[in-house]
Amino acid sequence: MAVAAVISAVATVGSGYMQYRGQKKAAKSAAASQADALKQAEATERNATIANNQANQKRVSSSALLSSNEMAAKGGQSGTMLTGPGGVDPNTLRLGKTTLLGGS
């Protein structure tokens, strides 16, 4: 009867070890599959971004640039961001005096 118990215990341990090896192998295979899927997804995203950027390239609008230059030329002085197309009004610079340096 002791021999049967030992054989049963060895069989149980052996069966448990085989299950453990199978689970480890399956986990390793799943991790490799997941890593491959992640690499494939990143490559697909990169390719989609490249295709999107190629389809939506920003180009210079030369006609808009020329029309803005023509408008500035028609207005006399060319505008800046600070003064606008009309320039600075000379009356705002006088400070109530008759000469440019403020003397009488």
Summary of the structure (lengths in Angstrom):
residues: 104
radius of gyration: 41.2
end to end distance: 131.0
largest distance: 131.0
contacts: 174
relative contact order: 0.04
helix: 68%
strand: 2%
